Amino acid sequence: MDKAFWKEAVVYQIYPRSFKDSNGDGIGDLRGIIEKLDYLKELGVDVVWLNPVYKSPNDDNGYDISDYYDIMDEFGTMADWEELRDGLHARGIKLVMDLVVNHTSDEHPWFVASRSSKDNPYRDFYYWRPGKPDGREPNNWLSFFSGSAWEYDEKTGEYYLHLFSRKQPDLNWENPKVREEVYKMMRWWLDRGVDGFRMDVINCISKAEGLPDAGSGRYGWGGDYFLNGPRVHEFLQEMHREVLSRYTDIMTVGETPGVTVEEALKYTDPRRQELNMVFQFEHMGVDAGPGGKWDVRPWDFVELKRILNKWQTGLRGVGWNSLYLNNHDQPRMVSRFGDEGKYRKESAKMLATMLHTMQGTPYIYQGEEIGMTNVRFESIDDYRDIETLNMYREKVLEQGEDPQKVLKAIHYIGRDNARTPMQWDDGPNAGFTTGTPWIKVNPNYKSINVKEAMADPDSIFHYYRKLIALRRQNDIMVYGDFLPLMEDHPQIYAYLRVLGKERWLVLLNFFGRECEFDLPKDVTFGDAGLVIGNYPDGNRPLSRRVALRPYEARVYALV
């Protein structure tokens, strides 16, 4: 297997608005990140992925960009960004920026010109269509953020397409001038020392010709017509040819909702020259009911294993996995897949062991390394996320659903769970700001914070440091083959990593009760040394009959 820095890297994701505020306005900023660069160095990460910091009216927290070439006022200046870049590079850490090019803000000059008249040269930068004969929207597609994906514009009497917020009009990638502008902007940032891009919903950029209706209902999910569309691979190969191939040692990861293993192989096969890896979301839907994300149901452990194993074996030898259990769009992993109460530390370490011992590139979302948990605000007024607020309005105010039932789903799966401020210490506002934070701090910051974690040698933070160091020292963690074991076991996740004559056995108890089990007969060994375990007295010899304590993780090198 070809070696590459992005395969060996551990990535740390920073959501700037919630990371560290340097000037007391309650909003995290670039200078706040600069203050914490030594913290990132101590953790040991290789790459920082920065959520959008470009100029934006902030309808969707920076994913609605009004100027790709400037920095959001709340976050600082281009000089601050350059200092951040230089500070990361001086510490041997690469910087990956968010590339948001499926859509812009409706305040971007392109769109302002586009909506000014039907014959404006920028009109075709976006999807403008007349309504149907009865005045309805051009098609019946639903937005990701609830409601129609079309917005009527009085001035020109036509609708424009927005797969997300109405303030996020979709760019028309069929127009070669759009693509030229995107590639020009990418080169501008790469020339300034960016080390790669995380590409936001990149598999939405190609829409089916004619933009057909999704079924015959009033509204329908149009994903079949805009996810992995007819020209998406052509566009990405062109992007590689025009931009990415001209730079060395850069990293690309595409956010690709709804992608299958077969489709992901097309995006990530190096012979096709598209992307290094993709974020897939199949495991993130393991607790979604028939009604989608907000129709929460208990997740099935064997199903979760089946999905993870499928992606591990499905991309083997061709593509590359992105390993994550939470990010800025997902709830906190210890609350969702572990135990945020009695076994918070043990379960957080167990989940981290899994992420860092599978084949792929691990992504750590800020606060994950100290075991931050979901938040349970009692009032909808304390939430800030546009997706959450739109859903609440639709279900409670328009459809009359029980607000407590809807809040329960928000407490579990809402995006603001990941966006509460980083918990630095047990002082006011968790040390995030001297002002009033843009979103409330999780009340548990008194006991869960960086200061406490760094002082405790048995903390989640120090366990992450060990995992990251192990990965740097052992090629088997990166390049070893992945062989699933005990796939139907209702409590244990087990697998082998194999590289040449080296074999590592990973054993993970996913539940808060002890479990005894027999190792499969084909797992042979004369001796087994403990590589890492998440209990302080975990160095017990391996035998055919294994007992794992609640949420216990053990990794053995087999001889």
FENJO-V14606 format. One record per residue. N is the residue number from 0. RES is the residue in one letter. PHI is phi in degrees with one decimal (NA if undefined). Layout:
((N RES PHI) (N RES PHI))
This chain:
((0 M NA) (1 D -65.3) (2 K -85.6) (3 A -159.2) (4 F -62.3) (5 W -74.1) (6 K -78.6) (7 E -87.1) (8 A -74.7) (9 V -112.8) (10 V -102.3) (11 Y -113.2) (12 Q -93.2) (13 I -111.9) (14 Y -98.1) (15 P -55.1) (16 R -58.6) (17 S -115.7) (18 F -86.8) (19 K -159.8) (20 D -97.3) (21 S -98.1) (22 N -124.2) (23 G 79.2) (24 D -89.9) (25 G 86.6) (26 I -120.4) (27 G -58.0) (28 D -150.9) (29 L -65.0) (30 R -67.6) (31 G -64.4) (32 I -64.8) (33 I -56.3) (34 E -59.8) (35 K -108.3) (36 L -64.4) (37 D -67.7) (38 Y -62.0) (39 L -64.3) (40 K -63.4) (41 E -65.8) (42 L -61.9) (43 G 104.9) (44 V -72.9) (45 D -104.4) (46 V -138.4) (47 V -110.4) (48 W -101.7) (49 L -101.7) (50 N -61.9) (51 P -53.8) (52 V -121.7) (53 Y -75.5) (54 K -57.2) (55 S -161.3) (56 P -75.6) (57 N 68.1) (58 D -69.7) (59 D -126.9) (60 N 45.5) (61 G 92.5) (62 Y -86.6) (63 D -119.0) (64 I -95.6) (65 S -102.4) (66 D -154.8) (67 Y -70.8) (68 Y -106.9) (69 D -141.3) (70 I -102.6) (71 M -57.9) (72 D -53.3) (73 E -63.0) (74 F -92.1) (75 G 130.8) (76 T -127.0) (77 M -63.3) (78 A -63.0) (79 D -63.5) (80 W -61.4) (81 E -64.0) (82 E -66.2) (83 L -63.1) (84 R -54.9) (85 D -66.4) (86 G -66.0) (87 L -65.9) (88 H -60.9) (89 A -64.8) (90 R -98.1) (91 G 75.7) (92 I -111.1) (93 K -84.8) (94 L -120.9) (95 V -110.8) (96 M -100.9) (97 D -79.4) (98 L -108.3) (99 V -113.8) (100 V -129.6) (101 N -75.4) (102 H -150.4) (103 T -120.0) (104 S -77.0) (105 D -72.4) (106 E -97.4) (107 H -67.6) (108 P -54.2) (109 W -60.9) (110 F -75.0) (111 V -56.8) (112 A -67.8) (113 S -60.3) (114 R -87.3) (115 S -72.0) (116 S -166.8) (117 K -68.1) (118 D -103.5) (119 N -66.8) (120 P -57.1) (121 Y -92.6) (122 R -54.0) (123 D -83.9) (124 F -74.6) (125 Y -134.1) (126 Y -95.2) (127 W -105.0) (128 R -144.1) (129 P -72.1) (130 G -71.1) (131 K -69.5) (132 P -52.2) (133 D -86.7) (134 G 92.0) (135 R -71.1) (136 E -57.8) (137 P -57.0) (138 N -146.6) (139 N -101.1) (140 W -63.6) (141 L -90.6) (142 S -78.3) (143 F -57.4) (144 F -102.0) (145 S 80.5) (146 G 78.3) (147 S -64.9) (148 A -87.8) (149 W -123.4) (150 E -125.2) (151 Y -80.9) (152 D -115.1) (153 E -59.2) (154 K -60.2) (155 T -106.9) (156 G 68.9) (157 E -129.1) (158 Y -101.3) (159 Y -119.1) (160 L -84.4) (161 H -143.1) (162 L -68.0) (163 F -116.0) (164 S -65.6) (165 R -65.3) (166 K -92.4) (167 Q -127.4) (168 P -64.5) (169 D -75.0) (170 L -73.7) (171 N -93.7) (172 W -70.1) (173 E -67.0) (174 N -83.1) (175 P -58.7) (176 K -67.8) (177 V -61.1) (178 R -63.4) (179 E -58.9) (180 E -65.7) (181 V -63.8) (182 Y -65.3) (183 K -60.8) (184 M -65.1) (185 M -61.1) (186 R -62.6) (187 W -59.0) (188 W -72.6) (189 L -63.2) (190 D -66.3) (191 R -95.2) (192 G 98.5) (193 V -67.1) (194 D -101.1) (195 G 150.2) (196 F -138.8) (197 R -98.5) (198 M -100.4) (199 D -63.8) (200 V 28.5) (201 I -69.1) (202 N -84.8) (203 C -99.5) (204 I -73.8) (205 S -111.2) (206 K -103.2) (207 A -62.7) (208 E -58.3) (209 G 85.2) (210 L 46.5) (211 P -70.5) (212 D -61.2) (213 A -100.7) (214 G 74.1) (215 S -108.2) (216 G -74.9) (217 R -57.6) (218 Y -133.5) (219 G -149.6) (220 W -79.4) (221 G -93.6) (222 G -52.2) (223 D -61.9) (224 Y -107.0) (225 F -139.0) (226 L -97.3) (227 N 54.5) (228 G -67.4) (229 P -62.2) (230 R -115.4) (231 V -59.8) (232 H -71.9) (233 E -60.4) (234 F -63.6) (235 L -69.8) (236 Q -66.4) (237 E -64.8) (238 M -60.2) (239 H -63.3) (240 R -65.5) (241 E -82.5) (242 V -128.9) (243 L -63.7) (244 S -67.6) (245 R -86.7) (246 Y -126.7) (247 T -103.9) (248 D 54.1) (249 I -112.4) (250 M -122.6) (251 T -129.6) (252 V -136.9) (253 G -102.2) (254 E -81.1) (255 T -133.8) (256 P -59.7) (257 G 76.7) (258 V -78.3) (259 T -98.6) (260 V -57.5) (261 E -62.7) (262 E -70.3) (263 A -62.3) (264 L -62.2) (265 K -67.7) (266 Y -66.6) (267 T -111.7) (268 D -67.6) (269 P -58.3) (270 R -67.9) (271 R -87.2) (272 Q 56.5) (273 E -121.8) (274 L -125.9) (275 N -74.6) (276 M -160.0) (277 V -129.0) (278 F -89.7) (279 Q -105.9) (280 F -123.3) (281 E -59.5) (282 H -69.9) (283 M -77.7) (284 G -103.2) (285 V -68.7) (286 D -113.3) (287 A -93.1) (288 G -84.8) (289 P -59.0) (290 G -84.8) (291 G 97.0) (292 K -50.0) (293 W -81.4) (294 D -90.7) (295 V -75.8) (296 R -134.0) (297 P -62.2) (298 W -80.2) (299 D -98.6) (300 F -63.5) (301 V -64.8) (302 E -66.5) (303 L -58.6) (304 K -61.5) (305 R -59.4) (306 I -65.7) (307 L -62.1) (308 N -64.4) (309 K -60.0) (310 W -72.9) (311 Q -64.2) (312 T -82.8) (313 G -69.4) (314 L -93.5) (315 R -50.3) (316 G 78.0) (317 V -127.0) (318 G -95.4) (319 W -147.7) (320 N -89.1) (321 S -100.0) (322 L -105.8) (323 Y -157.5) (324 L -126.9) (325 N -155.5) (326 N -161.6) (327 H -69.2) (328 D -105.9) (329 Q -125.2) (330 P -68.0) (331 R -66.2) (332 M -67.9) (333 V -70.2) (334 S -77.7) (335 R -90.1) (336 F -114.0) (337 G -121.4) (338 D -137.4) (339 E -82.2) (340 G -103.9) (341 K -56.6) (342 Y -110.1) (343 R -57.4) (344 K -66.2) (345 E -63.1) (346 S -71.8) (347 A -62.7) (348 K -68.8) (349 M -62.7) (350 L -64.1) (351 A -63.0) (352 T -59.0) (353 M -62.0) (354 L -61.2) (355 H -92.5) (356 T -113.0) (357 M -92.9) (358 Q -85.0) (359 G 145.7) (360 T -102.4) (361 P -75.5) (362 Y -116.6) (363 I -103.0) (364 Y -92.5) (365 Q -44.8) (366 G 92.8) (367 E -57.6) (368 E -72.8) (369 I -117.9) (370 G 75.7) (371 M -62.2) (372 T -116.3) (373 N -59.4) (374 V -113.5) (375 R -126.1) (376 F -67.4) (377 E -80.8) (378 S -118.4) (379 I -63.0) (380 D -65.2) (381 D -86.7) (382 Y -90.7) (383 R -124.1) (384 D -72.0) (385 I -62.7) (386 E -62.8) (387 T -63.7) (388 L -66.3) (389 N -62.8) (390 M -63.7) (391 Y -61.4) (392 R -60.3) (393 E -64.8) (394 K -78.7) (395 V -88.4) (396 L -78.8) (397 E -95.5) (398 Q -105.7) (399 G 75.3) (400 E -71.5) (401 D -64.1) (402 P -59.9) (403 Q -67.9) (404 K -65.6) (405 V -67.6) (406 L -61.7) (407 K -60.8) (408 A -67.2) (409 I -62.8) (410 H -59.1) (411 Y -86.4) (412 I -120.2) (413 G -62.7) (414 R -70.5) (415 D -68.5) (416 N -54.4) (417 A -91.3) (418 R -109.2) (419 T -65.0) (420 P -58.0) (421 M -56.9) (422 Q -97.2) (423 W -84.7) (424 D -155.6) (425 D -96.3) (426 G -82.5) (427 P -54.0) (428 N 54.0) (429 A 58.5) (430 G 74.4) (431 F -76.0) (432 T -151.7) (433 T -89.6) (434 G -103.0) (435 T -98.4) (436 P -64.4) (437 W -62.0) (438 I -138.1) (439 K -61.2) (440 V -77.0) (441 N -62.2) (442 P -58.9) (443 N -82.3) (444 Y -64.5) (445 K -61.7) (446 S -106.8) (447 I -113.5) (448 N -160.1) (449 V -63.3) (450 K -57.2) (451 E -64.7) (452 A -65.8) (453 M -71.5) (454 A -81.8) (455 D -100.7) (456 P -62.0) (457 D -99.8) (458 S -75.9) (459 I -60.8) (460 F -55.2) (461 H -70.0) (462 Y -67.1) (463 Y -59.3) (464 R -57.6) (465 K -63.9) (466 L -60.9) (467 I -65.5) (468 A -64.6) (469 L -59.7) (470 R -63.6) (471 R -68.8) (472 Q -93.5) (473 N -130.2) (474 D -58.3) (475 I -61.9) (476 M -68.9) (477 V -94.3) (478 Y -102.7) (479 G -63.7) (480 D -67.9) (481 F -111.4) (482 L -124.0) (483 P -69.2) (484 L -129.2) (485 M 47.5) (486 E -65.7) (487 D -101.0) (488 H -65.0) (489 P -77.9) (490 Q -135.4) (491 I -110.6) (492 Y -105.6) (493 A -137.6) (494 Y -160.3) (495 L -106.4) (496 R -113.2) (497 V -131.8) (498 L -138.5) (499 G 60.5) (500 K -91.7) (501 E -79.9) (502 R -139.4) (503 W -116.7) (504 L -108.2) (505 V -108.9) (506 L -124.9) (507 L -132.5) (508 N -94.9) (509 F -88.0) (510 F -135.2) (511 G -88.7) (512 R -136.7) (513 E -64.8) (514 C -142.8) (515 E -110.3) (516 F -157.7) (517 D -98.7) (518 L -66.3) (519 P -57.4) (520 K -60.3) (521 D -82.9) (522 V -89.9) (523 T -103.5) (524 F -164.2) (525 G -93.4) (526 D -141.8) (527 A -148.3) (528 G -103.1) (529 L -72.2) (530 V -83.5) (531 I -160.0) (532 G -147.9) (533 N -98.8) (534 Y -107.7) (535 P -61.3) (536 D -109.3) (537 G -81.6) (538 N -81.7) (539 R -94.0) (540 P -62.9) (541 L -82.2) (542 S -130.4) (543 R -63.0) (544 R -98.5) (545 V -114.2) (546 A -121.6) (547 L -112.0) (548 R -76.1) (549 P -53.2) (550 Y 55.6) (551 E -77.9) (552 A -125.5) (553 R -139.7) (554 V -122.3) (555 Y -116.1) (556 A -91.8) (557 L -91.6) (558 V -124.0))
